[in-house]
Amino acid sequence: MEEKDTELHYLQMLISFYVDHEDKSIARLLVRISEGLERMKACA
């Protein structure tokens, strides 16, 4: 895995951890960020 892929994977793991948080607005924001990262990886 490239360094950038590793960093993105780590960020996505953090996002998935915090999505379980009770603050739904933060969870929605993090899900949108995660989806954006997936699209960036697909285009790269």
DSSP file (Angstrom, degrees, kcal/mol; ACC not computed):
  #  RESIDUE AA STRUCTURE BP1 BP2  ACC     N-H-->O    O-->H-N    N-H-->O    O-->H-N    TCO  KAPPA ALPHA  PHI   PSI    X-CA   Y-CA   Z-CA
    1    1 A M              0   0    0      0, 0.0     2,-0.0     0, 0.0     0, 0.0   0.000 360.0 360.0 360.0 137.4    0.0    0.0    0.0
    2    2 A E     >  -     0   0    0      1,-0.1     4,-2.3     4,-0.0     5,-0.2  -0.304 360.0-108.9 -71.4 162.3    1.3    3.5   -0.8
    3    3 A E  H  > S+     0   0    0      1,-0.2     4,-2.3     2,-0.2     5,-0.2   0.902 119.8  50.9 -59.8 -42.1    1.8    6.0    2.0
    4    4 A K  H  > S+     0   0    0      1,-0.2     4,-2.5     2,-0.2    -1,-0.2   0.903 109.6  50.4 -64.2 -40.4   -1.2    8.0    0.8
    5    5 A D  H  > S+     0   0    0      1,-0.2     4,-2.5     2,-0.2    -1,-0.2   0.895 110.1  50.8 -63.2 -39.5   -3.5    4.9    0.7
    6    6 A T  H  X S+     0   0    0     -4,-2.3     4,-2.4     2,-0.2    -2,-0.2   0.910 110.4  49.0 -64.3 -42.3   -2.3    4.1    4.3
    7    7 A E  H  X S+     0   0    0     -4,-2.3     4,-2.4     2,-0.2    -2,-0.2   0.913 112.3  47.9 -64.2 -42.7   -3.2    7.6    5.5
    8    8 A L  H  X S+     0   0    0     -4,-2.5     4,-2.5     2,-0.2    -2,-0.2   0.908 111.3  50.9 -64.3 -41.2   -6.6    7.5    3.8
    9    9 A H  H  X S+     0   0    0     -4,-2.5     4,-2.1     2,-0.2    -2,-0.2   0.919 110.6  49.0 -62.2 -43.4   -7.3    4.1    5.3
   10   10 A Y  H  X S+     0   0    0     -4,-2.4     4,-2.1     2,-0.2    -2,-0.2   0.918 111.3  49.7 -62.0 -44.3   -6.3    5.3    8.8
   11   11 A L  H  X S+     0   0    0     -4,-2.4     4,-2.5     1,-0.2    -2,-0.2   0.904 110.1  50.8 -62.1 -41.5   -8.5    8.4    8.4
   12   12 A Q  H  X S+     0   0    0     -4,-2.5     4,-2.6     1,-0.2    -1,-0.2   0.864 107.8  52.8 -65.9 -35.1  -11.4    6.2    7.3
   13   13 A M  H  X S+     0   0    0     -4,-2.1     4,-1.8     2,-0.2    -1,-0.2   0.914 110.2  48.1 -64.9 -41.6  -10.9    3.9   10.4
   14   14 A L  H  X S+     0   0    0     -4,-2.1     4,-2.3     2,-0.2    -2,-0.2   0.921 111.5  50.4 -62.6 -43.3  -11.1    7.0   12.6
   15   15 A I  H  X S+     0   0    0     -4,-2.5     4,-1.7     1,-0.2    -2,-0.2   0.929 109.3  49.9 -61.3 -45.8  -14.2    8.2   10.9
   16   16 A S  H  X S+     0   0    0     -4,-2.6     4,-0.5     1,-0.2    -1,-0.2   0.844 110.1  52.3 -64.3 -31.8  -15.9    4.8   11.3
   17   17 A F  H >< S+     0   0    0     -4,-1.8     3,-0.8     1,-0.2    -1,-0.2   0.931 112.6  43.6 -66.1 -45.6  -15.0    4.9   15.0
   18   18 A Y  H >< S+     0   0    0     -4,-2.3     3,-1.9     1,-0.2    -2,-0.2   0.688  96.5  75.1 -77.5 -17.5  -16.5    8.3   15.5
   19   19 A V  H 3< S+     0   0    0     -4,-1.7    -1,-0.2     1,-0.3    -2,-0.2   0.807  89.3  61.5 -62.4 -27.3  -19.7    7.5   13.4
   20   20 A D  T << S+     0   0    0     -3,-0.8    -1,-0.3    -4,-0.5    -2,-0.2   0.547  82.3 113.3 -74.3  -5.9  -20.8    5.5   16.4
   21   21 A H  S <  S-     0   0    0     -3,-1.9     6,-0.1     2,-0.1    -3,-0.0  -0.272  78.0-121.7 -65.0 154.0  -20.7    8.7   18.5
   22   22 A E  S    S+     0   0    0      1,-0.1     2,-1.1     4,-0.0    -1,-0.1   0.694  88.2  95.5 -75.0 -18.6  -24.1    9.9   19.7
   23   23 A D     >  -     0   0    0      1,-0.2     4,-2.2     2,-0.1     3,-0.2  -0.615  58.2-168.9 -77.0 101.5  -23.8   13.3   18.0
   24   24 A K  H  > S+     0   0    0     -2,-1.1     4,-2.6     1,-0.2     5,-0.2   0.822  80.8  55.8 -66.3 -33.0  -25.7   12.6   14.8
   25   25 A S  H  > S+     0   0    0      2,-0.2     4,-2.0     1,-0.2    -1,-0.2   0.909 110.3  45.8 -67.9 -39.1  -24.7   15.8   13.0
   26   26 A I  H  > S+     0   0    0     -3,-0.2     4,-2.6     2,-0.2    -2,-0.2   0.914 112.1  52.5 -65.2 -42.4  -21.0   15.0   13.5
   27   27 A A  H  X S+     0   0    0     -4,-2.2     4,-2.2     1,-0.2    -2,-0.2   0.916 109.2  48.7 -60.6 -44.0  -21.7   11.4   12.4
   28   28 A R  H  X S+     0   0    0     -4,-2.6     4,-2.1     2,-0.2    -1,-0.2   0.912 111.4  50.1 -62.5 -42.6  -23.4   12.6    9.2
   29   29 A L  H  X S+     0   0    0     -4,-2.0     4,-2.1     1,-0.2    -2,-0.2   0.926 111.3  48.3 -61.1 -45.1  -20.5   15.0    8.5
   30   30 A L  H  X S+     0   0    0     -4,-2.6     4,-2.5     1,-0.2    -1,-0.2   0.866 109.0  53.1 -66.2 -36.3  -17.9   12.2    9.0
   31   31 A V  H  X S+     0   0    0     -4,-2.2     4,-2.5     2,-0.2    -1,-0.2   0.912 109.1  49.6 -64.0 -41.4  -19.9    9.8    6.7
   32   32 A R  H  X S+     0   0    0     -4,-2.1     4,-2.1     2,-0.2    -2,-0.2   0.894 110.8  49.6 -64.9 -39.1  -19.9   12.4    4.0
   33   33 A I  H  X S+     0   0    0     -4,-2.1     4,-2.2     2,-0.2    -2,-0.2   0.925 110.8  50.4 -62.8 -44.1  -16.1   12.9    4.4
   34   34 A S  H  X S+     0   0    0     -4,-2.5     4,-2.1     1,-0.2    -2,-0.2   0.906 109.9  49.6 -61.6 -42.7  -15.6    9.2    4.2
   35   35 A E  H  X S+     0   0    0     -4,-2.5     4,-2.1     1,-0.2    -1,-0.2   0.895 109.6  52.1 -63.5 -39.5  -17.7    8.9    1.0
   36   36 A G  H  X S+     0   0    0     -4,-2.1     4,-2.2     1,-0.2    -2,-0.2   0.892 107.9  51.6 -62.9 -39.7  -15.7   11.8   -0.5
   37   37 A L  H  X S+     0   0    0     -4,-2.2     4,-2.4     2,-0.2    -1,-0.2   0.893 107.4  52.7 -64.2 -39.7  -12.4    9.9    0.3
   38   38 A E  H  X S+     0   0    0     -4,-2.1     4,-2.0     1,-0.2    -2,-0.2   0.913 109.8  48.5 -61.7 -42.3  -13.8    6.8   -1.4
   39   39 A R  H  X S+     0   0    0     -4,-2.1     4,-1.8     1,-0.2    -2,-0.2   0.896 110.3  51.8 -65.0 -39.3  -14.5    8.8   -4.5
   40   40 A M  H  X S+     0   0    0     -4,-2.2     4,-1.3     1,-0.2    -2,-0.2   0.907 110.1  48.8 -63.1 -41.2  -11.0   10.4   -4.4
   41   41 A K  H  < S+     0   0    0     -4,-2.4    -1,-0.2     1,-0.2    -2,-0.2   0.879 109.6  52.6 -65.9 -37.0   -9.4    6.9   -4.2
   42   42 A A  H  < S+     0   0    0     -4,-2.0    -1,-0.2     1,-0.2    -2,-0.2   0.852 112.0  45.4 -67.6 -33.9  -11.6    5.6   -7.1
   43   43 A C  H  <        0   0    0     -4,-1.8    -1,-0.2     1,-0.2    -2,-0.2   0.717 360.0 360.0 -81.1 -21.2  -10.4    8.5   -9.3
   44   44 A A     <        0   0    0     -4,-1.3    -1,-0.2    -5,-0.2    -2,-0.2   0.474 360.0 360.0 -76.5 360.0   -6.7    8.3   -8.3
